[in-house]
Amino acid sequence: MSLFRIKGGQKLKGEIIPQGAKNEALQVICTPLLTSEPVTIHNIPEIVDVNKLIELVGELGCKVEKLKKGSYRFTANNINTDYLKSEAYRKKAASLRGSVMLLGPILARFGEANIPKPGGDKIGRRRLDTHFIGFQNLGAKFNFDGNENLFHIDAHELKGTYMLLDEASVTGTANIVMAAVLAKGTTTIYNAACEPYLQQLCSMLNRMGAKISGIGSNLLIIEGVEKLGGTEHTLLPDMIEIGSFIGLAAMTQSEITIKNCRIDMLGMIPMVFRRLGIKMEFRGDDIHIPAQSHYEIESFIDGSIMTVADAPWPGFTPDLLSIVLVVATQAKGTVLVHQKMFESRLFFVDKLIDMGAQIILCDPHRATVIGLDRKQLLRGVKMASPDIRAGVALLIAALSAQGESEISNIDQIDRGYENIEGRLKNLGAMIERVN
């Protein structure tokens, strides 16, 4: 086990490049299983969760060639579906929530699949009903073996249909889309997720020969085709990293430029951080955050307390609420953070309270943050990272705090952020990894 040792209170300066988008990578790395032709993907982040999925794809029989850092060619012309029945597959797939994204392509091309209940962050109940109901709507039959903790799905005759999703699940929509592109007939998905990562996936599939319309909306229409071909694809920059770096600059009173942000794909993220009082400039496709000694949270027009809540795209992403909460601790003003999607994601606030933050945890979904306006700085403490996003929020808090902090269980952070300590050191942060 490793930990980060951080000396806080250092002002940072410089440029930083966000990694490729983790959540997009976990979708598009599965698309090569839909074709026997080569698929090349660029800007893949070298992080634990993504590397595990690439290994899984390779062990299924897909030829994986690393062309250079972040660029891979996948050729799935010799897939061994018997591997899906092996103990090695069960163990590896169960440790990675992204493994569920293998289902759509495998069902579409090979007609059946097994998958254990996936792993991932322990941030509350994360059901898979949307995925399975979507597959059922297309004609798949499945059952869950409670003794083996294993799902088995039979999908030898997938047929297009109309479906209204019970929730606008990003991974659920992506999985159903990947299954529907090779189904017979037309599939209509209403209440589909429309996040940029899903737009990227649909555009990639169309380049492979799929016929998907309505991209960017919550109504997708998919005309099934006989087969798909190869393509080349580049991942978006990770919007969660971009938001994290905006928060980092504000908390540490630093001047930071975030390069190559694809600002057109960030949605509400810049707006929400501006509501917290953070100044930023768009310079082409870069975001420049000047050093600020103070930032003040806006109120609503009627004078009521600002609320920041997550919502399906184009609403604010739930993955950045942990960063918003931390940033608010040193702002002037008060904000209510409402985490609607996951009931355990705010439980890390006890560590911020230990650091001196003024936070009231109202219930599992809501926390009120009373900003200290830097009149009382956070203090360094020893703590553990409970999940990916909370881990980076605590890392930002530690970098802004007085004294030394230690963050253990940083394997959680490594699952989502590539070489985070190295990139922070390049900005002037005093951080070291201790084994």
For each residue, the residues with C-beta under 8 A, 3 or more apart:
1: 408 409 411 435
2: 410 411 433 434 435
3: 406 407 408 409 410 433 434
4: 395 398 405 406 407 410 413 421 431 432 433 434
5: 404 405 406 431 432 434
6: 380 395 398 399 404 405 406 407 429 430 431
7: 10 380 403 404 430 431
8: 378 380 398 399 400 401 402 403 404 405
9: 377 400 401 402 403
10: 7 252 399 428 429 430
11: 252 253 254 291 428
12: 248 249 252 254 255 256 399 424 427 428 429
13: 254 255 256 427 428
14: 256 257 426 427 428
15: 256 257 258 259
16: 245 256 257 258 259 423 426 427
17: 237 258 259 260
18: 237 238 241 242 245 258 259 260 261
19: 22 43 45 47 237 238 241 417 418
20: 24 25 42 43 44 45 70 235 236 237 238
21: 24 25 45 197 235 236 237 238 239
22: 19 25 26 45 47 49 50 238 240 416
23: 26 27 170 195 197 238 240 319
24: 20 21 27 28 196 197 200 201 235 236
25: 20 21 22 28 29 41 44 45 50 53 235
26: 22 23 29 30 49 50 53 98 101 171
27: 23 24 30 31 101 171 174 197 198 201
28: 24 25 31 41 200 201 204 233 235
29: 25 26 32 41 44 50 53 54 57 74 101
30: 26 27 33 53 57 101 102 104 105 178
31: 27 28 34 35 39 105 178 201 204 205 208
32: 29 35 38 39 57 62 74 75 76
33: 30 57 60 62 76 79 102 105 106 109
34: 31 76 105 108 109 178 181 182 205 208 228
35: 31 32 39 76 208 227 228 229 230
36: 75 76 77
37: 75 77 228 229 230
38: 32 73 74 75 230
39: 31 32 35 73 74 75 76 208 230 231 232 233
40: 67 71 72 73 74 230 231 232 233
41: 25 28 29 44 71 72 74 232 233 234 235
42: 20 70 71 232 233 234 235
43: 19 20 70 71 234 235 236 237
44: 20 25 29 41 50 54 70 71 72 235
45: 19 20 21 22 25 50 70 235 238 418
46: 50 51 69 70 418 419
47: 19 22 50 51 414 415 416 417 418
48: 51 52 411 414 415
49: 22 26 52 53 96 97 98 415 416
50: 22 25 26 29 44 45 46 47 53 54 98
51: 46 47 48 54 55
52: 48 49 55 56 92 95 96 98
53: 25 26 29 30 49 50 56 57 96 98 99 101
54: 29 44 50 51 57 58 64 72
55: 51 52 58 59 92
56: 52 53 59 60 89 92 93 96 99 102
57: 29 30 32 33 53 54 60 62 64 74 76 102
58: 54 55 61 62 63 64
59: 55 56 83 88 89 92
60: 33 56 57 76 79 80 81 83 84 102
61: 58 76 78 79 80 83
62: 32 33 57 58 74 75 76 78 79
63: 58 73 74 75 76 77 78
64: 54 57 58 72 73 74
65: 72 73 74 75
66: 71 72
67: 40 71 72 73
68: 71
69: 46
70: 20 42 43 44 45 46
71: 40 41 42 43 44 66 67 68
72: 40 41 44 54 64 65 66 67
73: 38 39 40 63 64 65 67
74: 29 32 38 39 40 41 57 62 63 64 65
75: 32 36 37 38 39 62 63 65
76: 32 33 34 35 36 39 57 60 61 62 63 79
77: 36 37 63
78: 61 62 63
79: 33 60 61 62 76 109 110
80: 60 61 83
81: 60 84 106 110 112 113
82: 85 86
83: 59 60 61 80 86 88 89
84: 60 81 89 106 113 114 115
85: 82 89 114
86: 82 83 89 90
87: 90 91
88: 59 83 91 92
89: 56 59 83 84 85 86 92 93 114
90: 86 87 93 94 114 116 150
91: 87 88 94 95
92: 52 55 56 59 88 89 95 96 99
93: 56 89 90 96 99 102 115 116 118
94: 90 91 99 116 117 118 119 149
95: 52 91 92 119
96: 49 52 53 56 92 93 99 118 119 120
97: 49 100 118 119 120 121 126
98: 26 49 50 52 53 101 118 120
99: 53 56 92 93 94 96 102 115 118
100: 97 103 115 118 128 131 171 175
101: 26 27 29 30 53 98 104 171 174 175 178
102: 30 33 56 57 60 93 99 105 106 113 115
103: 100 106 107 113 115 131 135 153 175 179
104: 30 101 107 108 135 174 175 176 177 178 179
105: 30 31 33 34 102 108 109 178 179
106: 33 81 84 102 103 109 110 112 113
107: 103 104 110 111 112 113 135 140 153 155 158 179
108: 34 104 105 155 158 178 179 180 181 182 183
109: 33 34 79 105 106 182
110: 79 81 106 107 113
111: 107 154 155 156
112: 81 106 107 152 153 154 155 156
113: 81 84 102 103 106 107 110 152 153 155
114: 84 85 89 90 150 151 152 153
115: 84 93 99 100 102 103 118 150 151 153
116: 90 93 94 148 149 150 151
117: 94 128 149 151
118: 93 94 96 97 98 99 100 115 128
119: 94 95 96 97
120: 96 97 98 126
121: 97 387 388 389 412
122: 344 386 387
123: 126 342 344 345 387
124: 342 343 344 345 364
125: 343
126: 97 120 123 342
127: 130
128: 100 117 118 131 132 172
129: 132 133 166
130: 127 133 134 165 166 167 169 172 173 176
131: 100 103 128 134 135 169 171 172 175 176
132: 128 129 135 136 142 151 153
133: 129 130 136 137 163 165 166
134: 130 131 137 138 163 165 172 175 176 179 189
135: 103 104 107 131 132 138 140 142 153 155 175 176 179
136: 132 133 139 140 141 142
137: 133 134 161 163
138: 134 135 155 158 159 160 161 176 179 180 183 187
139: 136 155 157 158 159 161 183
140: 107 135 136 153 154 155 158 179
141: 136 153 154 155
142: 132 135 136 151 152 153 154
143: 151 152
144: 150 151
145: 148 149 150 151 152
146: 149
147:
148: 116 145
149: 94 116 117 145 146
150: 90 114 115 116 144 145
151: 114 115 116 117 132 142 143 144 145
152: 112 113 114 142 143 145
153: 103 107 112 113 114 115 132 135 140 141 142
154: 111 112 140 141 142
155: 107 108 111 112 113 135 138 139 140 141 158 179
156: 111 112
157: 139 184
158: 107 108 138 139 140 155 179 180 182 183 184
159: 138 139 183 184 185
160: 138 180 183 184 185 186 187 188 222 223 224
161: 137 138 139 185 187 188
162: 187 188 190
163: 133 134 137 176 187 188 189 190
164: 190 191
165: 130 133 134 168 169 172 173 176 189 190 191 192
166: 129 130 133 191
167: 130 172 191
168: 165 173 191 192 193 194 218 312 313
169: 130 131 165 172 173 193
170: 23 173 174 193 195 197 198 313
171: 26 27 100 101 131 174 175
172: 128 130 131 134 165 167 169 175 176 193
173: 130 165 168 169 170 176 177 189 192 193 198 220
174: 27 101 104 170 171 177 178 193 197 198 201
175: 100 101 103 104 131 134 135 171 172 178 179
176: 104 130 131 134 135 138 163 165 172 173 179 180 187 189
177: 104 173 174 180 181 189 192 198 201 202 205 212 220 222
178: 30 31 34 101 104 105 108 174 175 181 201 205
179: 103 104 105 107 108 134 135 138 140 155 158 175 176 182 183
180: 108 138 158 160 176 177 183 187 189 222 224
181: 34 108 177 178 205 210 211 212 222 224 225 228
182: 34 108 109 158 179 224 225 226 227 228
183: 108 138 139 158 159 160 179 180 187 222 224
184: 157 158 159 160 224
185: 159 160 161 223 224
186: 160 221 222 223 224
187: 138 160 161 162 163 176 180 183 220 221 222 224
188: 160 161 162 163 219 220 221 222
189: 134 163 165 173 176 177 180 192 219 220 221 222
190: 162 163 164 165 218 219
191: 164 165 166 167 168 218
192: 165 168 173 177 189 198 214 217 218 219 220
193: 168 169 170 172 173 174 198 218 312 313
194: 168 198 199 216 217 218 312 313 314
195: 23 170 198 199 313
196: 24 199 200 236 239 262 265 267 313
197: 21 23 24 27 170 174 200 201 236
198: 27 170 173 174 177 192 193 194 195 201 202
199: 194 195 196 202 203 215 216
200: 24 28 196 197 203 204 233 235 236
201: 24 27 28 31 174 177 178 197 198 204 205
202: 177 198 199 205 206 210 212 215 220
203: 199 200 206 207 215
204: 28 31 200 201 207 208 231 233
205: 31 34 177 178 181 201 202 208 210 212 228
206: 202 203 209 210 211 212 215
207: 203 204 231 233
208: 31 34 35 39 204 205 228 229 230 231
209: 206 225 227 228 229
210: 181 202 205 206 222 225 228
211: 181 206 222 223 224 225
212: 177 181 202 205 206 215 220 221 222
213: 220 221
214: 192 217 219 220 221
215: 199 202 203 206 212 220
216: 194 199
217: 192 194 214 220
218: 168 190 191 192 193 194
219: 188 189 190 192 214
220: 173 177 187 188 189 192 202 212 213 214 215 217
221: 186 187 188 189 212 213 214
222: 160 177 180 181 183 186 187 188 189 210 211 212
223: 160 185 186 211
224: 160 180 181 182 183 184 185 186 187 211
225: 181 182 209 210 211 228
226: 182
227: 35 182 209
228: 34 35 37 181 182 205 208 209 210 225
229: 35 37 208 209
230: 35 37 38 39 40 208
231: 39 40 204 207 208
232: 39 40 41 42
233: 28 39 40 41 42 200 204 207
234: 41 42 43
235: 20 21 24 25 28 41 42 43 44 45 200
236: 20 21 24 43 196 197 200 239 262 265
237: 17 18 19 20 21 43 241 242 260 261 262
238: 18 19 20 21 22 23 45 241 242
239: 21 196 236 242 243 265 266 267 269 317
240: 22 23 243 244 317 319 320 389 416
241: 18 19 237 238 244 245 417
242: 18 237 238 239 245 246 258 261 266 269 287
243: 239 240 246 247 269 273 317 320 323
244: 240 241 247 248 320 323 392 396
245: 16 18 241 242 248 249 256 258 289
246: 242 243 249 250 258 269 270 273 278 280 287 289
247: 243 244 250 251 273 278 323 324 326 327 393 396
248: 12 244 245 251 252 254 256 396 399
249: 12 245 246 252 254 255 256 278 289 291
250: 246 247 253 273 276 278 289 292 295 327 330
251: 247 248 326 327 330 396 397 399 400
252: 10 11 12 248 249 396 399 400
253: 11 250 291 292 293
254: 11 12 13 248 249 289 291 427
255: 12 13 249 288 289 290 291
256: 12 13 14 15 16 245 248 249 288 289 427
257: 14 15 16 283 286 287 288 289
258: 15 16 17 18 242 245 246 261 286 287 288 289
259: 15 16 17 18 285 286
260: 17 18 237 285 286
261: 18 237 242 258 266 285 286 287
262: 196 236 237 265 266 285
263: 266 270 282 285 287
264:
265: 196 236 239 262
266: 239 242 261 262 263 269 270
267: 196 239 313 314 316 317
268: 271 272 314 315 316
269: 239 242 243 246 266 272 273 316 317 320
270: 246 263 266 273 274 280 282 287
271: 268 274 275
272: 268 269 275 276 308 316 320 324
273: 243 246 247 250 269 270 276 278 280 324 327
274: 270 271 277 278 279 280
275: 271 272 297 298 306 308
276: 250 272 273 295 297 298 324 327 328 331 335
277: 274 292 294 295 296 297 298 331 332 333
278: 246 247 249 250 273 274 289 292 295 327
279: 274 289 290 292 295
280: 246 270 273 274 287 288 289 290
281: 287 288 289 290
282: 263 270 286 287 288
283: 257 286 287 288
284:
285: 259 260 261 262 263
286: 257 258 259 260 261 282 283
287: 242 246 257 258 261 263 270 280 281 282 283
288: 255 256 257 258 280 281 282 283
289: 245 246 249 250 254 255 256 257 258 278 279 280 281 292
290: 255 279 280 281
291: 11 249 253 254 255
292: 250 253 277 278 279 289 295
293: 253 374
294: 277 332 373 374
295: 250 276 277 278 279 292 331 332
296: 277 331 332 333 373
297: 275 276 277 306 328 331 332 333 334 335 371
298: 275 276 277 306 333
299: 303 304 305 306 333
300: 303 304 305 306 307
301:
302:
303: 299 300
304: 299 300
305: 299 300 334 335 336 368
306: 275 297 298 299 300 333 334 335 336
307: 300 335 336 337 338
308: 272 275 316 321 324 335 336 337 338
309: 315 316 337 338 339 340
310: 315 316 317 318 321 338 339 340 341
311: 315 316 340
312: 168 193 194 315
313: 168 170 193 194 195 196 267 317
314: 194 267 268
315: 268 309 310 311 312
316: 267 268 269 272 308 309 310 311 320 321
317: 239 240 243 267 269 310 313 320
318: 310 321 339 340 341 342 345
319: 23 240 322 389
320: 240 243 244 269 272 316 317 323 324 389
321: 308 310 316 318 324 325 337 339 345 346
322: 319 325 326 345 348 389 390 392 393
323: 243 244 247 320 326 327 389 392 393 396
324: 247 272 273 276 308 320 321 327 328 335 337
325: 321 322 328 329 337 346 349 352 359 367 369 393
326: 247 251 322 323 329 352 393 394 396 397
327: 247 250 251 273 276 278 323 324 330 331 396
328: 276 297 324 325 331 333 335 337 369 371
329: 325 326 352 357 358 359 369 371 372 378 397
330: 250 251 327 371 372 373 374 377 378 400
331: 276 277 295 296 297 327 328 335 371 373
332: 277 294 295 296 297 371 373
333: 277 296 297 298 299 306 328 371
334: 297 305 306 368 369 370 371
335: 276 297 305 306 307 308 324 328 331 368 369 371
336: 305 306 307 308 362 366 367 368 369
337: 307 308 309 321 324 325 328 346 366 367 368 369
338: 307 308 309 310 365 366
339: 309 310 318 321 342 345 346 365 366 367
340: 309 310 311 318 365
341: 310 318 345
342: 123 124 126 318 339 345
343: 124 125 364 365
344: 122 123 124 347 364
345: 123 124 318 321 322 339 341 342 348 387 389 390
346: 321 325 337 339 349 361 364 365 366 367
347: 344 350 361 364 386
348: 322 345 351 352 386 387 390 393 394
349: 325 346 352 353 357 359 361 367
350: 347 353 354 361
351: 348 354 355 381 383 394
352: 325 326 329 348 349 355 357 359 378 394 397
353: 349 350 356 357 358 359
354: 350 351 381 383
355: 351 352 378 379 380 381 397 401 405
356: 353 372 376 377 378 379
357: 329 349 352 353 369 372 378 397
358: 329 353 369 370 371 372
359: 325 329 349 352 353 367 368 369 370
360: 367 368 370
361: 346 347 349 350 366 367
362: 336 365 366 367 368
363: 366
364: 124 343 344 346 347
365: 338 339 340 343 346 362
366: 336 337 338 339 346 361 362 363
367: 325 336 337 339 346 349 359 360 361 362
368: 305 334 335 336 337 359 360 362
369: 325 328 329 334 335 336 337 357 358 359
370: 334 358 359 360
371: 297 328 329 330 331 332 333 334 335 358
372: 329 330 356 357 358 375 376 377
373: 294 296 330 331 332
374: 293 294 330 377
375: 372
376: 356 372
377: 9 330 356 372 374 400 401 402
378: 8 329 330 352 355 356 357 397 400 401 402
379: 355 356 401 402 403
380: 6 7 8 355 398 401 402 403 404 405
381: 351 354 355 401 405
382: 405 406 408
383: 351 354 394 405 406 407 408
384: 407 408 409
385: 390 391 394 395 407 408 409 410 412 413
386: 122 347 348 390 391 409 412
387: 121 122 123 345 348 390 391 412
388: 121 391 392 412 413 415 416 417
389: 121 240 319 320 322 323 345 392 393 416
390: 322 345 348 385 386 387 393 394
391: 385 386 387 388 394 395 407 409 410 412 413
392: 244 322 323 388 389 395 396 413 416 417 420
393: 247 322 323 325 326 348 389 390 396 397
394: 326 348 351 352 383 385 390 391 397 398 407
395: 4 6 385 391 392 398 399 407 413 420
396: 244 247 248 251 252 323 326 327 392 393 399 400
397: 251 326 329 352 355 357 378 393 394 400 401 405
398: 4 6 8 380 394 395 401 405 407
399: 6 8 10 12 248 251 252 395 396 424 429 431
400: 8 9 251 252 330 377 378 396 397
401: 8 9 355 377 378 379 380 381 397 398 405
402: 8 9 377 378 379 380
403: 7 8 9 379 380
404: 5 6 7 8 380
405: 4 5 6 8 355 380 381 382 383 397 398 401
406: 3 4 5 6 382 383
407: 3 4 6 383 384 385 391 394 395 398 410 413
408: 1 3 382 383 384 385
409: 1 3 384 385 386 391 412
410: 2 3 4 385 391 407 413 414 433
411: 1 2 48 414 415
412: 121 385 386 387 388 391 409 415 416
413: 4 385 388 391 392 395 407 410 416 417 420
414: 47 48 410 411 417 420
415: 47 48 49 388 411 412
416: 22 47 49 240 388 389 392 412 413
417: 19 47 241 388 392 413 414 420
418: 19 45 46 47 423
419: 46 422 423
420: 392 395 413 414 417 423 424
421: 4 424 425 429 431 432 433
422: 419 425 426
423: 16 418 419 420 426 427
424: 12 399 420 421 427 429 431
425: 421 422 428 429 431
426: 14 16 422 423
427: 12 13 14 16 254 256 423 424
428: 10 11 12 13 14 425
429: 6 10 12 399 421 424 425
430: 6 7 10
431: 4 5 6 7 399 421 424 425
432: 4 5 421
433: 2 3 4 410 421
434: 2 3 4 5
435: 1 2
